[in-house]
Amino acid sequence: MAEMNPNAVMGLGSKLNTSEIIDRFIKIEKRRLQPVEQRKEEKLQQVDAWAALQTEINKLKDTVDSLDRKDIWEAKKITSSKPDIVTVTGGASADPGKTTIAIDSIATAHQLNSPGFESKDAVFGTGVIKIQVGEEDGDTPIFINVTEENNTLEGIRDAINDSGAEVEAFVAETYGDKPFRLLLTSERKGAAGAIQIEVKLESSEENAPILDFSNKYDETAEWEGVMRRRTLEDTALGEDLMSSTPITEVTGDYTGTEDNTFTIQVIQAGVIPGENDVVLAWEDELGRTGEFRINKFNYRAGDALELADGLSLRLSQGEVVSGDSLQVKAHSEKSPAMWWLNEGERAARVDPPTDWQSRAEGSGMYVFGEYTGEDEDTVIFRVEGSGQVGGAQPLYLHYEFIESGVNGKLRISEPYFSTGGEGSSESATAYDAKDGEELFNLEFGGGKGDGVLSIGNGLSIKVPAGLVSDGDTATVQVEPKSSPEAVNFWWQEKEGETGKLSTGKVDEFLKFEPYEFDEDELEAAAEESGGKPKSRYGSLDDGIQTNEVFSTAPIAISGDYMSGENKNYTFTVVDRGNVGVTTELEVKWEDDKGNEGKLDFGLNYQPGDAVPFDSGLSLMLGEGELLAGDKFEISATTATVREAKDLVLRLGATREGGGLEIRRDNNMIDDLVPGLRMEILDSSEEPVTISVSDNTEVARESIINFVDAYNTFNATATEVTKYDAATQTAAPLLSDRNVAQMTNEIATTAIGSVPGLPQTDNMLFALGIRINDKGVMSVDENKLDEKIAENFELVANVFRSNGDSDAPGVAFVGLTDKTQINPEGYDVEVSKVATRGTLTGGSLPGTVLINSSNNAFYLSSGNKRSELIEIREGTYTPASLAREIQSQLRQDRVLGTRSIRVEVKEEGLQFISDIYGSKSTLEIEAGEEKSLSGLGLGMYDAKTGEDVVGTIDGIEATGRGQLLVGADGSGAEGLRLFVTLPEDQVQAGEPEANVVVTKGIAVQLKDILRRITDPAGGDLKQVTNDLSEQLQSYDKQIKTLNERISNKQESLQIKFAKLDNTMGRLKAQQSYLTQQLSALNGSKGGEKKE
């Protein structure tokens, strides 16, 4: 066929509009395309409708699948009442309930440290260090040779780490002039991991440093009397103590959720840092309280004291006064919704502490009683020392009757207010006012704890709590009781002026007045006395003298200090007497850990004998006198940084105590409560409650999601199959029977029953779920909640697949769509239980030497091979060698998580695989140029594990480790059971268990939806394939028709082009003939004229 010239202009020859004529022909041809294209468009709409329906089917399938998952129905809500003490995790096997445990101590690894040294290159002597961890059978000591090549601190550290001892050595840099210490940490937690070390190093250097890990204590001490004065620097030249002086600071980031104010108050006064305890109490607006008890042995100025909510309190040096307080305002982080606050104002912050606020009462004293003196007199009182009445700082009140000369000194510091008896009043001596001759000497026994002290002449005093300053003075006038006859006296000059009868009674409160003194004079007086400071009170009278008197019995401490804690001991004389002479003579001891006791040094004590008091220490006293209230202190220090302690907890403990004591050497416990794994973080005085409950919220939410997904699917199915009578239009799938079949099958299954469950509870209807006549599913949430609360497991079985076994050693795992329901259940008979692979070596001697020839090997488990397992060189028993190999295996990056056990069996090593079945194999291979003979593994017995063997419903099942699977083609096909029966419970010829299985609504729907959505040949796949084939057919028809139209158009164009060309030639011939005829006519006319 000739091709059409595209540049040809149609109709020139014929003068016809050929393009219009051809277009009209083509339009007629294209009418044949319209029905085909319309049918294609309808199919495309059906494809879109099926795609929308498939989306909702997939969503429904997802919700149905979730309702058949174990984690939905076996989810547990596991909580700890104190997650900062105990964290707990668990799985489906955890039984609902509550467990209480009290934690007395957590498992810790023993730590020892040496004294400090100036350098980590400090050079010691040479010799042997002996280290042993634990005292169990098989725990053998390791001997480390220290030579001139390794006798530095770092060299000894490396030698210990390379020795094979179960100890990690570390050089720690602390503080001070000798900051470097050797720290030893046991690699075993618990009491059985205690480190025992003996160091025998000798050096020719006279001042060579000594490496020592022994405990130490003060072997002697000096008595401290109860009458110590303040120094000139503290009192005479210092400022009066009117309020607490330490500078305070609060550090940390405030983590509280609301604004709060902390109030810190001094409960027990003293110096920071000082020998005696200072007690600070705190409380906040939330009602929380706490206490800090600090002294120079447990606190350094500037250290942080943990307060609460991330905050800590720091105190500088100084003295605190009872009753003084300060406040700290903490602001919590504010919500961004408080837009009117800038970012800084919204952030959590803490205001600086307020200044100390003093609550001390005004200074003064009470004088009361009936004056028994014969003459009027003036009593002057002056204070020696500055501080708080009844406080720890020594304070004395001097008094003097000016006329009679009676004077004395009373102690008004500790134990004033708290104890009466000896010591409250030292003495009161009466002198003749004229010649100074001593008239009498009184000894006062003090008050009874109420602060009342006698000063003689029938008078007593009481000094209320408050602050007094050195030199404070008070004066009172006293008169004797008048006789009735002495009403009128001759010296009464004025008439009518009469005398009044004096009762002699005194009841006054005297205000202390500050003593005015000259500092230059005071210092001059101090210089005159050889630099010894004098009190501000100066001298009331040359006859008033104050002498400090102390106990005289020599002190000695002996014994071996066995505690793992540093302690400060205080010994206080209870009663006055002579050692070994007085019938009852007790000394009370107490430490800074709250322990205390009393020691008897009375008539039955032989001076110099050792009297045990605590932790292996004893006190010895020599001959001498003991004065009530006198005390001395000693310190005992230990090389122990951390004690070797077991985890000690009491299961079932209450606030009143009790509970079953349980000990572990690890803080991770997974064998205390079935299904729970607990990590113990700290000890706790109060019990911790572990709660396990069914997490029904997850399942409830899944049920609601299922109902929503079903309704969305149903609404979509209705939308794509509806007919709109008003517009007389049909949805794309109105006449598609596949949709109706699917929706009917799904709806019928959803409202159907679950065979094997009780008839009253085997349908969704029983749970408050129903479908109306329009196919819409609804749920009565109240009824659903009631059913969940009443019997959650039954609700679960309405949806999920389930199997109930009557034997705990045979557990249901799962089933498939091919597993058939058997109302009678499936009998399970086990003929052989699964075993694990083992590798057992030959017998080992009692002592095994590990060196560079036998210290490395590879271990393979299944198809996984470990990295090179290297054993530390040293001497082992079989038991300690097994522990060492076990420790190295746990650190292996390949097999470390497989829990392969290493034990001793018949004096040889045995490796036990962590998995069961025929794939459980172990193999061992020596390292390069290493031998296994030294490990008893030159010849070994390797046994492969075996799969479980048994039948289900009399048909041989397939064993895969401990999993028993129903045979293909049987009714139990796809049924999976987990067999953990011990071998002694397997009885030939008798079933070990009967398992009844059910398929819930979700499982039934899952089988249907799996068939519908199966990508290989499911219902949706067939529908989409059919539509795809039809669309392909329509595309083919349209293509054929388009080709036919194109050919028709081209043919018409050619034909009209030929017609146009022929018409053009004919017209040219016509024109030529016309010209020729015209020429002939013209020639004929010319001849006629001639």
Helices and strands as residue ranges (DSSP letters): H 18-30, H 33-66, H 70-73, E 76-80, E 86-90, E 97-105, E 109-113, E 126-133, E 142-146, H 153-161, E 167-173, E 180-189, G 191-193, E 195-202, E 216-217, I 232-236, E 248-251, E 260-268, E 270-272, E 278-284, E 289-294, E 304-306, E 312-315, E 318-320, E 325-331, H 343-346, E 349-350, E 364-370, E 377-384, E 387-388, E 396-401, E 407-411, E 425-431, E 438-442, E 452-456, E 459-462, E 467-468, E 473-478, E 505-511, H 519-528, E 555-559, E 567-573, E 577-578, E 586-591, E 596-600, E 611-614, E 617-621, E 625-626, E 631-637, E 640-642, E 647-651, E 660-664, E 668-669, E 676-680, E 684-694, H 696-719, E 723-724, E 729-730, H 737-750, G 759-761, G 764-767, E 769-771, E 777-779, H 781-790, H 792-799, E 801-805, E 810-814, E 826-832, E 836-843, E 848-850, E 856-861, E 864-865, E 869-870, E 874-876, H 878-890, E 901-905, E 908-916, E 922-926, G 933-935, E 941-943, E 949-952, E 955-956, E 958-960, E 963-965, E 976-979, G 983-985, E 993-999, H 1001-1013, H 1019-1089
